[in-house]
Amino acid sequence: MAIQKIARFKVLLPFIGIGIFIYIIHNIGIEKIGDALGNINPLYFLLSLSIFLPRIIMSTYKWKMIANKQGINVGLFPLIKLNLIGLFYGTITPLWLGDYIRIPYLKEETNEPFGKCASNVLIDQAFEFAALFILALIGSLILLNRFPTLFLILFSFFIIFVSVAIFFKEKGRSKKILKIIYDVFVPKKLKPFMANEFHSFYESIPSLKFLIIPLLIELASYILFFTQIYILALSFSISIPFFSFLFIYPIASLISLIPVTVSGLGTREGTLIHLFSLYGVASETTVAISLGGYIITMLIPSFIGGIFAILRGKSRG
């Protein structure tokens, strides 16, 4: 009975964020938001959209670096397609869980063990998360006078995240923790399979020293990501300096990862309204910037990823 209640709660959880989003739209007025979206300069829209190509190449190249280090040999273009497919599934699931669809796709592409592919995708995801966290921490320093506790909160969570990642990087430590799950919950028939996949997971994890360069590339990729949104925001003649925008927006993006919505709808807009109001930006303008940025950085690329997913499914029968 308790498990059924938890399952129902998990199903309902994403609708909380959607409810917040609907409330924000209703409270501001859909007409005002529509008028604000209509003010987006088509030239800025196209310029912002054009940045997506170098951004996806940069982000995927970082993924390929990690894959090559782990002995997973795959071309850049196939990985770009898998990245877009992951983006498609990620935009329709809370906490970007759909992005982990890249694991079976990568296994299919390379014939590498599932555990090895899982560790590759998890490392790539961890670095995306770490890069976003770093940018948000810088943003919290910019807002230190207004929100003195924000930096401490984000820094505490960042330390927890790094500590957990370092702890589970070591095979021996992970084995002690996961052995409890393995002994209790894994069926006997699956135990040999799960044991093999566990060993393949830790077979070729790169050293922390090697991962510095991929982290720097991911930071550069995220800077392009938020630059796309800033170019779009120029349509509204906002008074937020470029570097402030570049580091404040990641705070909202980080908060939008809280799994109470799909694609961060609602939580992202609510946070941005609060943060951008410090610079005198109207609520309807903030929502228009957020929605326009979502269309440019997520919706259009994920649509392309959806096409790749369909074509790939048809080609594989």
C-alpha positions in Angstrom: 0.0 0.0 0.0 2.8 2.4 0.9 4.7 1.5 -2.3 1.5 2.3 -4.3 1.2 5.7 -2.6 4.9 6.5 -3.4 4.4 5.4 -7.0 1.4 7.7 -7.3 3.3 10.6 -5.7 6.1 10.1 -8.2 3.6 10.3 -11.1 2.0 13.4 -9.7 5.2 15.2 -8.7 6.0 16.7 -12.2 2.6 18.3 -12.3 3.6 20.5 -9.3 5.9 22.5 -11.5 3.4 22.6 -14.3 0.9 24.0 -11.8 3.4 26.6 -10.7 4.0 27.6 -14.3 0.2 27.9 -15.0 -0.1 30.0 -11.9 2.7 32.3 -13.0 1.1 32.7 -16.5 -2.3 33.3 -15.0 -1.0 35.8 -12.4 0.9 37.9 -15.0 -1.6 37.6 -17.8 -1.2 35.5 -20.9 -1.8 38.6 -23.1 1.2 40.5 -21.5 3.4 37.5 -22.0 2.3 37.0 -25.6 3.0 40.7 -26.3 6.4 40.3 -24.8 7.2 37.2 -26.8 6.1 39.2 -29.9 8.8 41.7 -29.2 11.6 39.2 -29.8 13.8 40.5 -32.6 13.9 37.9 -35.4 17.6 38.7 -36.1 18.5 38.1 -32.4 16.4 34.9 -32.6 18.4 33.5 -35.6 21.7 34.7 -34.1 21.0 32.9 -30.9 19.8 29.8 -32.7 23.0 29.7 -34.8 25.2 29.4 -31.6 23.6 26.0 -30.9 25.7 24.2 -33.5 29.2 25.1 -32.0 27.7 24.5 -28.5 26.5 21.0 -29.2 29.8 20.2 -31.0 31.8 21.4 -28.0 29.7 19.6 -25.5 29.8 16.3 -27.5 33.5 16.6 -28.1 33.9 16.7 -24.3 31.8 13.5 -24.1 34.0 11.9 -26.8 37.2 12.7 -24.9 35.8 10.8 -21.9 34.7 7.9 -24.1 38.1 7.7 -25.8 39.8 7.6 -22.5 37.6 4.7 -21.4 38.4 2.8 -24.6 34.9 3.5 -26.1 35.7 4.2 -29.8 32.9 6.1 -31.5 32.8 9.0 -34.0 31.9 12.6 -33.1 28.8 12.7 -35.4 27.2 9.5 -34.0 27.7 11.0 -30.6 26.1 14.3 -31.6 23.0 12.3 -32.7 22.9 10.4 -29.4 23.3 13.7 -27.5 20.3 15.2 -29.4 18.3 12.0 -28.7 19.2 12.3 -25.0 18.1 16.0 -25.1 14.8 15.0 -26.6 14.1 12.4 -23.8 15.5 14.7 -21.2 13.2 17.6 -22.0 10.1 15.5 -21.4 11.2 14.0 -18.0 11.8 15.4 -14.6 15.5 15.8 -13.5 16.5 15.1 -17.1 16.2 11.4 -16.3 15.4 10.7 -20.0 18.9 11.7 -20.9 20.1 8.4 -19.6 18.6 6.8 -22.6 22.0 7.5 -24.1 23.3 4.5 -22.2 21.5 1.7 -24.2 22.0 3.8 -27.4 25.7 4.0 -26.7 25.9 0.3 -26.1 24.0 -0.4 -29.3 26.4 1.9 -31.2 29.7 0.5 -29.8 28.9 -3.0 -28.5 30.6 -2.2 -25.3 29.4 -3.6 -21.9 26.3 -1.9 -20.5 28.2 -1.0 -17.3 31.0 0.7 -19.2 28.5 2.7 -21.2 26.6 3.6 -18.0 29.8 4.9 -16.3 30.6 7.0 -19.4 27.2 8.7 -19.5 27.1 9.2 -15.8 30.5 10.8 -15.8 29.4 13.1 -18.7 26.2 14.0 -16.8 28.2 14.6 -13.6 30.4 17.1 -15.4 27.4 19.0 -16.9 26.0 19.2 -13.4 29.3 20.3 -11.9 29.8 23.0 -14.5 26.3 24.4 -13.9 26.9 24.3 -10.2 30.2 26.3 -10.6 28.5 29.0 -12.7 25.6 29.2 -10.2 28.1 29.6 -7.3 29.8 32.5 -9.1 26.3 34.0 -9.6 25.5 33.6 -5.9 28.7 35.6 -5.1 27.4 38.5 -7.4 24.2 38.5 -5.4 25.9 38.1 -2.0 24.8 41.5 -0.7 21.1 40.7 -1.6 21.1 37.0 -0.7 23.9 36.4 1.8 22.8 32.8 2.5 22.4 31.7 -1.1 26.2 31.1 -1.6 26.4 29.0 1.6 23.4 26.9 0.6 24.7 26.3 -2.9 28.3 25.7 -1.7 27.1 23.1 0.9 25.2 21.2 -1.8 28.2 21.4 -4.1 30.4 19.9 -1.5 27.9 17.1 -0.9 27.8 16.4 -4.6 31.6 16.4 -5.0 32.0 14.2 -1.9 29.5 11.6 -3.1 31.1 11.6 -6.6 34.6 11.1 -5.1 33.3 8.4 -2.7 31.7 6.3 -5.4 34.6 6.8 -7.8 36.5 4.2 -5.9 35.3 0.6 -6.7 36.1 -0.8 -3.2 34.0 1.8 -1.3 31.1 1.5 -3.8 31.2 -2.3 -3.4 30.7 -2.1 0.3 27.6 0.1 0.0 26.0 -1.5 -3.1 26.6 -5.1 -1.8 23.7 -4.6 0.5 21.4 -3.8 -2.4 23.0 -6.7 -4.4 22.4 -9.3 -1.7 18.9 -8.2 -0.8 17.2 -7.0 -4.0 19.0 -8.5 -7.0 17.4 -11.9 -8.0 19.7 -14.9 -8.0 19.5 -15.4 -11.7 20.7 -11.8 -12.3 23.5 -11.8 -9.8 26.2 -13.0 -12.2 25.1 -10.5 -14.8 25.0 -7.6 -12.3 28.4 -8.5 -10.9 29.9 -8.4 -14.4 28.3 -5.1 -15.2 29.5 -3.7 -11.9 33.1 -4.6 -12.8 32.8 -3.2 -16.3 31.4 0.0 -14.8 34.7 0.6 -12.9 36.9 -0.9 -15.6 38.3 2.3 -17.1 37.1 5.3 -15.1 39.4 8.3 -15.9 41.6 9.9 -13.3 40.5 13.2 -11.7 43.5 14.9 -13.3 42.4 13.9 -16.8 38.9 15.2 -16.2 40.0 18.8 -15.7 40.0 19.6 -19.4 36.5 18.1 -20.1 35.2 20.2 -17.2 36.7 23.4 -18.7 35.2 22.5 -22.1 31.8 21.9 -20.4 32.1 25.3 -18.7 32.7 26.9 -22.1 29.7 25.1 -23.5 27.5 26.4 -20.8 28.8 29.9 -21.3 27.6 29.6 -24.9 24.3 28.2 -23.7 23.6 31.2 -21.5 24.9 33.6 -24.2 22.2 32.3 -26.5 19.6 33.3 -24.0 21.3 36.7 -23.4 21.2 37.5 -27.1 17.5 36.7 -27.1 17.0 39.0 -24.1 18.6 41.9 -25.9 15.3 42.2 -27.7 13.9 43.7 -24.5 16.6 46.2 -23.8 17.2 44.8 -20.3 19.6 46.5 -18.0 21.3 43.4 -16.7 25.1 43.4 -17.6 26.2 40.5 -19.7 28.5 38.9 -17.1 25.8 39.2 -14.4 23.3 37.6 -16.7 25.8 34.9 -17.5 26.2 33.8 -13.9 22.8 34.6 -12.4 20.7 32.6 -14.9 22.5 29.4 -13.9 21.0 29.7 -10.4 17.5 29.4 -11.9 18.7 26.6 -14.2 20.1 24.7 -11.2 16.9 25.2 -9.2 14.8 24.1 -12.2 16.5 20.6 -11.8 14.4 20.0 -8.6 12.2 17.1 -9.8 8.9 18.8 -9.4 8.3 19.6 -13.0 9.2 18.8 -16.6 12.0 20.8 -18.3 12.1 23.1 -15.3 8.8 24.9 -16.3 7.6 26.9 -13.4 10.5 26.7 -11.0 12.8 28.3 -13.5 10.4 31.2 -14.3 9.6 31.8 -10.6 13.3 32.0 -9.7 14.1 34.3 -12.6 11.2 36.6 -11.8 12.6 37.0 -8.3 16.2 37.5 -9.5 15.6 39.7 -12.5 13.3 42.0 -10.5 16.5 43.2 -8.8 17.4 44.8 -12.1 13.9 46.2 -12.8 12.9 43.6 -15.3 9.1 43.2 -15.6 7.6 39.8 -14.8 6.1 39.3 -18.3 9.5 40.1 -19.9 11.3 37.6 -17.6 8.8 34.9 -18.6 9.2 35.8 -22.2 13.0 35.6 -22.0 12.7 32.2 -20.2 10.3 30.7 -22.7 12.2 32.1 -25.6 15.4 30.7 -24.2 13.8 27.3 -23.7 12.6 27.2 -27.3 16.0 28.2 -28.6 18.2 26.0 -26.4 16.0 23.0 -25.7 12.8 22.7 -27.7 14.1 23.1 -31.2 17.2 20.9 -30.7 15.1 18.3 -28.9 12.7 18.2 -31.8 15.7 17.4 -34.0 16.7 14.7 -31.5 13.2 13.3 -31.7 13.5 12.9 -35.5 16.9 11.1 -35.0 15.3 8.8 -32.5 12.4 7.9 -34.9 14.7 7.4 -37.9 17.1 5.3 -35.8 14.2 3.2 -34.5 13.0 2.6 -38.1 16.5 1.7 -39.4 16.9 -0.8 -36.6 13.5 -2.3 -37.3 
